[in-house]
Amino acid sequence: MSATPGALARRLGLRDAVVIGLAAMIGAGAFLSLGAAHDLAGALAPLAVLIAAGVALCNATATAQLAAQHPSSGGTYHFGREQLGPWWGFLAGWCFVIGKIASCAAMALVIAAYLVPEPAQRLVAALVVVVLTGVNLVGITRTAALARVLVTIAVTALVLTGGRLLVGLASGAPTNGGADGTGGSDGTGGPGAVDGSGAAGAGEGALAIPGPLAGASAGLWDGGLAAVLGAGTGGIVGIALAVAQAAALMFFAFAGYARVATLGEEVVEPRRTIPRAILLALAAVAGLYLVLSVVLVLVGPAPGEDGWGPAPFLTALESVGAGGLWRAVITVGAVAAAGGALLALIAGISRTVLAMARERDLPPVLAHVSPRFSVPQRAEAAAGVAVVLLVLLASDALVAVAASAFGVLLYYAIANLAAFTQVGQWRLFPKAMQVLGVIGCVLLVAALPGRTIVAGLVLLAVGFAYRGLVLVARRTA
């Protein structure tokens, strides 16, 4: 069946929708966020995964409920406009765009880090973005087909790697934790809890976070709620802040389930397909992340002061004596996972840009849909250009993760507010889930680094200023 002019064709069934959601999530969680969460929370990293999954579940039910009523491209941008008003919709769309551009940059940098040495990484990352943007430009069914291949490779690599780590542990292979209790996964001297010093093993029985994520004056802990509440004083407050920040970074890894909602105009039977696809994808990934997090805890703390880094399972394999073959397996899996996530992310951004351009919240020229491929090619190209620029300018993949979490968590807070207003046949889940979703999103944003929060607020102000100027120009025209 052909699409009407300017509309997108409904070509995605349940399986394709689930695969796109899986491809958007699997990547950051296993190959970036899990390591950062372990550096922050140590043996409590699985708790951070559960917290992030709980917030994601609340958000997923809100997104599914909204997408069933409003099956159009744009996700919460469209939902916010319909349920709360134009300014709320604009805020959601703007948060989504800036957050997901940061996500794309992080994914591209992860791919390049596995493929080439440092001097060439940014150029390779930019090339990856260009190639995957080109794939999206020729049709959403091709996007789903490639995503299916990539997510299969990624899951296979993760399962094999997890099994190899467990075999290594069962055979008594040496790990980073050692056998003397000075760096184990029991929270004594490992990265399990917080004294704010930023030094690994800071004293007998100390609860320390090593590496760039540590301390009230280093890395992601710089400023913000952690400093205000005195994370460096240790105790239950410090531990809670470490887990909260770990959960905020882990949430970044769950955010892909909403990619299905942003493709709502292209999904067959959206009222039935979208909720099922979102919940199935989220449940599968939550289980996978929880198991991998436990395995990482069993392996023990990362060596040195840099923590697990952007490739935690590569480091973990080395710690149990796994050789070059296993390095190749996890590298292929990481590149496939990050590539699949990046492919779906670019598609999601472009659909939100399309929706915003249709309402003239972004330049109307971006609202064009290709009559040949039935995709928003100009929005796709604009998203790709923005990601390439950020890849070339960004300083660090984990900084991009934190920036993404800021935008995406606010985006979902608005989604929960919008879903709270739904009534009648469109209410598929209890309102209590939306209340918990708003609270969870706000708390995780507050746990982010101070610099991330400040930079995010500046970008929000720029967006509001732009829309205000456009509205003034309309009135005076």
C-alpha positions as CSV (number, residue, x, y, z in Angstrom):
1,M,0.0,0.0,0.0
2,S,1.5,3.4,-1.0
3,A,1.8,6.2,1.5
4,T,0.0,9.4,1.0
5,P,2.2,12.4,0.0
6,G,4.3,13.7,2.9
7,A,3.4,10.7,5.1
8,L,5.5,7.7,6.1
9,A,4.6,4.2,5.0
10,R,3.6,1.6,7.7
11,R,6.1,-1.2,7.0
12,L,7.3,-2.3,10.5
13,G,5.8,-5.3,12.2
14,L,6.3,-6.5,15.8
15,R,9.6,-8.3,15.1
16,D,11.2,-5.4,13.3
17,A,10.0,-2.9,16.0
18,V,11.5,-5.1,18.8
19,V,14.8,-5.5,16.9
20,I,15.1,-1.7,16.4
21,G,14.5,-1.2,20.1
22,L,17.1,-3.9,21.0
23,A,19.7,-2.5,18.6
24,A,19.2,1.0,20.1
25,M,19.8,-0.3,23.7
26,I,22.4,-3.0,23.3
27,G,25.7,-1.3,22.8
28,A,26.1,1.4,25.4
29,G,25.0,-0.9,28.3
30,A,27.4,-3.7,27.7
31,F,30.3,-1.8,26.2
32,L,30.3,1.5,28.0
33,S,27.8,2.2,30.8
34,L,28.2,-1.1,32.6
35,G,31.9,-0.4,33.2
36,A,31.2,3.2,34.4
37,A,28.5,2.0,36.7
38,H,30.9,-0.6,38.2
39,D,33.6,2.1,38.7
40,L,31.1,4.2,40.6
41,A,29.2,1.6,42.6
42,G,31.4,-1.5,42.6
43,A,29.6,-4.5,44.0
44,L,26.4,-2.4,44.1
45,A,26.4,-2.0,40.3
46,P,23.6,-4.6,39.9
47,L,21.5,-2.4,42.2
48,A,22.2,0.6,39.9
49,V,21.1,-1.6,36.9
50,L,17.8,-2.5,38.7
51,I,17.1,1.2,39.6
52,A,17.7,2.3,36.0
53,A,15.5,-0.6,34.7
54,G,12.8,0.4,37.1
55,V,12.8,4.0,36.0
56,A,12.9,2.8,32.4
57,L,9.9,0.5,32.9
58,C,7.8,3.4,34.2
59,N,8.9,5.5,31.3
60,A,8.3,2.7,28.8
61,T,4.7,2.2,30.0
62,A,4.1,6.0,29.6
63,T,5.7,5.9,26.1
64,A,3.8,2.9,25.0
65,Q,0.5,4.3,26.2
66,L,1.1,7.6,24.5
67,A,2.3,6.0,21.3
68,A,-0.8,3.9,21.1
69,Q,-3.0,7.0,21.2
70,H,-0.7,9.2,19.0
71,P,1.0,6.9,16.4
72,S,2.9,9.6,14.6
73,S,6.6,10.4,14.2
74,G,8.2,12.5,16.8
75,G,7.7,10.5,20.0
76,T,7.3,12.7,23.2
77,Y,7.6,15.9,21.1
78,H,4.3,15.0,19.5
79,F,2.8,13.5,22.7
80,G,3.7,16.6,24.7
81,R,2.1,18.9,22.2
82,E,-1.1,16.9,22.1
83,Q,-1.4,16.3,25.9
84,L,0.3,19.3,27.5
85,G,0.7,22.1,25.0
86,P,3.2,23.4,22.4
87,W,5.9,24.6,24.8
88,W,6.0,21.2,26.6
89,G,6.2,19.5,23.3
90,F,9.1,21.7,22.2
91,L,11.0,21.1,25.4
92,A,10.6,17.3,25.0
93,G,11.7,17.4,21.4
94,W,14.7,19.7,22.1
95,C,15.8,17.5,25.0
96,F,15.5,14.4,22.8
97,V,17.5,15.9,19.9
98,I,20.4,17.2,22.0
99,G,20.5,14.1,24.2
100,K,20.5,11.7,21.3
101,I,23.1,13.6,19.3
102,A,25.3,13.1,22.3
103,S,24.4,9.4,22.3
104,C,25.3,9.0,18.7
105,A,28.7,10.7,19.2
106,A,29.4,8.3,22.1
107,M,28.5,5.3,20.0
108,A,30.6,6.4,17.1
109,L,33.6,7.0,19.3
110,V,33.3,3.6,20.9
111,I,33.3,1.9,17.5
112,A,36.4,3.8,16.5
113,A,38.2,3.0,19.8
114,Y,38.0,-0.7,19.0
115,L,39.1,-0.3,15.4
116,V,42.0,2.2,15.2
117,P,44.5,3.8,17.5
118,E,43.9,7.3,19.1
119,P,45.2,9.6,16.3
120,A,42.7,8.4,13.8
121,Q,39.7,7.6,16.0
122,R,37.7,10.8,15.5
123,L,38.0,10.6,11.7
124,V,37.0,7.0,11.7
125,A,34.0,7.7,14.0
126,A,32.9,10.5,11.7
127,L,33.1,8.1,8.7
128,V,31.0,5.5,10.5
129,V,28.3,8.2,11.1
130,V,28.3,9.1,7.4
131,V,28.0,5.5,6.3
132,L,25.2,4.6,8.7
133,T,23.3,7.8,7.9
134,G,23.5,6.8,4.2
135,V,21.9,3.4,5.2
136,N,19.0,5.2,6.8
137,L,18.6,7.5,3.8
138,V,17.5,4.6,1.6
139,G,14.6,3.3,3.7
140,I,13.4,2.2,7.1
141,T,13.0,-1.5,6.1
142,R,16.7,-1.6,5.3
143,T,17.4,0.0,8.7
144,A,15.4,-2.8,10.4
145,A,17.2,-5.5,8.3
146,L,20.7,-4.3,9.2
147,A,19.7,-3.8,12.8
148,R,18.6,-7.4,13.0
149,V,22.0,-8.6,11.8
150,L,23.9,-6.3,14.1
151,V,22.0,-7.1,17.3
152,T,22.3,-10.8,16.7
153,I,26.1,-10.5,16.4
154,A,26.2,-8.3,19.6
155,V,24.1,-10.6,21.7
156,T,26.0,-13.7,20.6
157,A,29.3,-12.0,21.5
158,L,28.0,-10.9,24.9
159,V,26.7,-14.4,25.7
160,L,29.9,-16.1,24.7
161,T,32.0,-13.5,26.6
162,G,29.9,-13.9,29.7
163,G,30.3,-17.7,29.5
164,R,34.1,-17.4,29.0
165,L,34.4,-15.2,32.1
166,L,32.4,-17.6,34.2
167,V,34.6,-20.5,33.0
168,G,37.7,-18.5,33.9
169,L,36.3,-17.8,37.4
170,A,35.3,-21.4,37.9
171,S,38.8,-22.6,36.9
172,G,40.5,-20.4,39.4
173,A,42.0,-18.0,36.9
174,P,43.5,-14.9,38.6
175,T,41.4,-11.8,38.5
176,N,41.9,-8.1,39.3
177,G,40.4,-8.6,42.8
178,G,43.1,-11.0,44.0
179,A,42.7,-13.4,46.9
180,D,43.8,-11.3,49.8
181,G,40.6,-9.2,50.2
182,T,42.4,-5.9,49.3
183,G,40.7,-5.4,46.0
184,G,37.9,-7.9,45.8
185,S,34.3,-7.5,44.8
186,D,33.1,-7.4,48.4
187,G,33.4,-3.6,48.5
188,T,36.6,-3.6,50.7
189,G,39.2,-1.6,48.9
190,G,37.6,-2.1,45.5
191,P,35.4,0.4,43.6
192,G,32.4,-0.8,45.6
193,A,31.6,2.3,47.6
194,V,32.7,5.9,48.2
195,D,35.1,7.9,50.2
196,G,35.4,10.6,47.6
197,S,39.2,10.4,47.5
198,G,39.4,9.1,43.9
199,A,42.2,6.6,44.8
200,A,41.9,2.9,44.5
201,G,42.3,1.0,47.7
202,A,42.4,4.1,49.8
203,G,43.2,2.4,53.1
204,E,42.1,-0.8,54.7
205,G,38.4,-1.4,54.4
206,A,38.0,2.0,52.7
207,L,35.1,2.4,50.3
208,A,36.8,4.1,47.4
209,I,36.1,4.8,43.7
210,P,39.1,4.7,41.5
211,G,39.7,6.5,38.2
212,P,38.2,9.4,36.3
213,L,34.7,9.0,37.9
214,A,35.9,9.4,41.4
215,G,35.9,12.0,44.2
216,A,34.1,15.3,44.7
217,S,36.8,17.1,42.6
218,A,37.5,14.7,39.8
219,G,35.7,13.5,36.6
220,L,32.0,13.0,36.7
221,W,31.8,13.7,40.4
222,D,32.9,17.3,39.9
223,G,30.3,19.6,41.4
224,G,26.6,18.8,41.4
225,L,24.5,17.1,44.0
226,A,27.4,14.9,45.0
227,A,29.5,17.9,46.1
228,V,26.6,19.7,47.7
229,L,25.7,16.7,49.9
230,G,29.3,15.9,50.7
231,A,29.8,12.6,48.8
232,G,33.4,12.6,49.9
233,T,32.5,12.2,53.5
234,G,31.6,8.5,52.9
235,G,28.9,6.7,54.7
236,I,25.4,5.9,53.5
237,V,25.0,9.3,51.7
238,G,28.1,8.7,49.7
239,I,27.2,5.2,48.8
240,A,23.6,6.3,47.8
241,L,25.0,9.1,45.6
242,A,27.4,6.6,43.9
243,V,24.6,4.2,43.1
244,A,22.4,7.1,41.9
245,Q,25.0,8.4,39.5
246,A,25.7,4.8,38.3
247,A,22.0,4.4,37.7
248,A,21.9,7.6,35.8
249,L,24.6,6.4,33.5
250,M,23.0,3.0,33.2
251,F,19.7,4.7,32.2
252,F,21.5,5.9,29.1
253,A,21.8,2.2,28.1
254,F,18.0,1.6,28.4
255,A,16.8,4.6,26.5
256,G,16.5,2.9,23.1
257,Y,13.1,1.4,23.8
258,A,11.5,4.7,22.8
259,R,13.0,4.4,19.3
260,V,9.9,2.3,18.5
261,A,7.6,5.2,19.5
262,T,9.5,7.7,17.4
263,L,8.8,5.4,14.4
264,G,5.1,5.2,15.3
265,E,4.0,6.5,11.9
266,E,5.8,3.5,10.2
267,V,4.6,0.7,12.5
268,V,1.8,-1.7,11.5
269,E,-1.2,-1.7,14.0
270,P,0.5,0.8,16.3
271,R,-2.0,0.5,19.2
272,R,-1.1,-3.2,19.6
273,T,2.4,-3.4,18.2
274,I,4.1,-0.4,19.9
275,P,3.4,-1.3,23.6
276,R,4.3,-4.9,23.0
277,A,7.5,-4.1,21.2
278,I,8.7,-1.6,23.8
279,L,8.0,-3.9,26.8
280,L,9.5,-7.0,25.1
281,A,12.7,-5.1,24.1
282,L,13.1,-3.5,27.6
283,A,12.6,-6.8,29.4
284,A,15.1,-8.6,27.3
285,V,17.8,-6.0,27.7
286,A,17.2,-5.5,31.4
287,G,17.8,-9.2,32.0
288,L,20.9,-9.2,29.9
289,Y,22.4,-6.2,31.6
290,L,21.7,-7.5,35.1
291,V,23.5,-10.8,34.3
292,L,26.4,-9.0,32.8
293,S,26.7,-6.7,35.7
294,V,26.8,-9.6,38.2
295,V,29.5,-11.3,36.1
296,L,31.6,-8.1,36.1
297,V,31.3,-7.9,39.9
298,L,32.4,-11.5,40.2
299,V,35.5,-10.8,38.1
300,G,36.5,-8.0,40.5
301,P,37.5,-4.4,40.3
302,A,39.4,-3.0,37.3
303,P,43.1,-2.6,37.5
304,G,44.8,0.8,37.7
305,E,43.4,4.2,38.2
306,D,41.4,4.4,35.0
307,G,38.6,2.0,35.9
308,W,37.0,-0.3,33.4
309,G,37.0,2.3,30.6
310,P,34.9,2.1,27.5
311,A,35.5,-1.6,27.0
312,P,34.9,-3.3,30.4
313,F,34.5,-6.8,29.1
314,L,37.7,-6.6,27.0
315,T,39.5,-5.7,30.3
316,A,37.6,-8.5,32.1
317,L,38.7,-11.1,29.6
318,E,42.3,-10.1,30.0
319,S,41.9,-10.5,33.8
320,V,40.9,-14.2,33.5
321,G,43.6,-14.9,30.9
322,A,41.4,-15.0,27.8
323,G,43.6,-14.7,24.7
324,G,43.4,-13.0,21.3
325,L,40.5,-15.0,19.9
326,W,38.3,-13.7,22.7
327,R,39.5,-10.2,22.2
328,A,38.4,-10.5,18.6
329,V,35.0,-11.9,19.6
330,I,34.2,-9.0,22.0
331,T,35.6,-6.4,19.6
332,V,33.3,-7.7,16.8
333,G,30.4,-7.7,19.2
334,A,31.2,-4.2,20.5
335,V,31.4,-2.7,17.0
336,A,28.2,-4.5,15.9
337,A,26.4,-3.4,19.1
338,A,27.5,0.2,18.9
339,G,26.8,0.3,15.1
340,G,23.3,-1.0,15.6
341,A,22.6,1.5,18.4
342,L,23.9,4.3,16.2
343,L,21.9,3.2,13.2
344,A,18.6,3.3,15.3
345,L,19.6,6.5,17.1
346,I,20.0,8.4,13.8
347,A,16.7,7.2,12.6
348,G,15.0,8.2,15.9
349,I,16.5,11.7,15.8
350,S,15.5,12.3,12.3
351,R,11.9,11.4,13.0
352,T,11.7,13.9,15.9
353,V,13.4,16.6,13.7
354,L,10.7,15.8,11.1
355,A,7.9,16.3,13.5
356,M,9.4,19.5,14.9
357,A,9.9,20.9,11.4
358,R,6.3,20.1,10.5
359,E,5.2,22.3,13.4
360,R,7.9,24.9,12.4
361,D,9.7,24.5,15.7
362,L,12.7,23.7,13.5
363,P,13.2,25.0,9.9
364,P,10.4,23.8,7.7
365,V,12.8,22.7,5.0
366,L,13.6,19.6,7.2
367,A,10.0,18.4,6.9
368,H,10.5,17.0,3.5
369,V,9.8,13.2,3.0
370,S,11.5,11.4,0.1
371,P,8.7,10.1,-2.3
372,R,11.0,7.3,-3.4
373,F,12.2,5.9,-0.1
374,S,9.5,7.3,2.2
375,V,12.0,8.6,4.7
376,P,12.7,12.1,6.0
377,Q,16.0,12.4,4.1
378,R,16.7,16.0,4.9
379,A,16.2,15.5,8.6
380,E,18.4,12.3,8.4
381,A,21.1,14.3,6.7
382,A,20.9,17.2,9.3
383,A,21.1,14.7,12.2
384,G,24.1,13.1,10.6
385,V,25.9,16.4,10.1
386,A,25.3,17.4,13.8
387,V,26.6,14.0,15.0
388,V,29.8,14.3,12.9
389,L,30.4,17.8,14.3
390,L,30.1,16.6,17.9
391,V,32.3,13.6,17.2
392,L,35.0,15.9,15.9
393,L,34.7,18.3,18.9
394,A,33.7,16.0,21.9
395,S,36.4,15.3,24.5
396,D,35.3,11.9,25.9
397,A,32.7,9.2,25.3
398,L,31.6,9.1,29.0
399,V,31.1,12.9,29.0
400,A,28.8,12.3,26.0
401,V,27.0,9.6,27.9
402,A,26.3,12.0,30.8
403,A,25.1,14.7,28.5
404,S,22.8,12.3,26.8
405,A,21.4,11.1,30.1
406,F,20.5,14.8,31.0
407,G,18.5,15.3,27.9
408,V,16.9,11.9,27.7
409,L,15.8,11.8,31.4
410,L,14.1,15.2,31.0
411,Y,12.5,14.0,27.8
412,Y,11.0,11.0,29.7
413,A,9.9,13.2,32.6
414,I,7.7,15.1,30.1
415,A,6.5,11.8,28.7
416,N,5.3,10.7,32.1
417,L,3.6,14.0,32.7
418,A,1.8,13.7,29.3
419,A,0.7,10.1,30.0
420,F,-0.6,11.1,33.4
421,T,-3.2,13.3,31.6
422,Q,-4.6,10.4,29.4
423,V,-8.0,9.1,30.2
424,G,-10.6,6.5,29.0
425,Q,-9.6,3.8,26.6
426,W,-6.1,5.2,26.3
427,R,-5.2,4.5,29.9
428,L,-3.3,1.2,29.7
429,F,-1.3,1.5,32.9
430,P,-1.8,2.9,36.4
431,K,-1.2,6.6,37.0
432,A,1.1,5.6,39.9
433,M,3.7,4.4,37.3
434,Q,3.8,7.9,35.7
435,V,4.3,9.5,39.1
436,L,7.2,7.2,39.9
437,G,8.6,7.8,36.5
438,V,8.7,11.6,36.9
439,I,10.3,11.3,40.4
440,G,12.8,8.8,39.1
441,C,13.8,10.9,36.2
442,V,14.2,14.1,38.3
443,L,16.3,12.3,40.9
444,L,18.6,10.7,38.3
445,V,19.1,14.1,36.6
446,A,20.0,15.6,40.0
447,A,22.6,12.9,40.5
448,L,24.5,13.8,37.3
449,P,27.7,15.8,37.3
450,G,27.4,19.5,38.0
451,R,29.1,20.5,34.7
452,T,26.7,18.3,32.8
453,I,23.7,19.9,34.4
454,V,25.0,23.5,33.8
455,A,25.8,22.7,30.2
456,G,22.4,21.1,29.7
457,L,20.6,24.1,31.1
458,V,22.5,26.4,28.8
459,L,21.4,24.3,25.8
460,L,17.8,24.3,27.0
461,A,18.0,28.1,27.2
462,V,19.3,28.3,23.7
463,G,16.4,26.2,22.4
464,F,13.8,28.3,24.3
465,A,15.3,31.5,22.9
466,Y,15.2,30.2,19.4
467,R,11.5,29.2,19.6
468,G,10.7,32.5,21.3
469,L,12.3,34.4,18.4
470,V,10.4,32.3,15.9
471,L,7.0,33.0,17.6
472,V,7.8,36.8,17.7
473,A,8.7,36.7,14.0
474,R,5.4,35.0,13.2
475,R,3.4,37.6,15.1
476,T,5.1,40.5,13.4
477,A,5.0,39.0,9.9
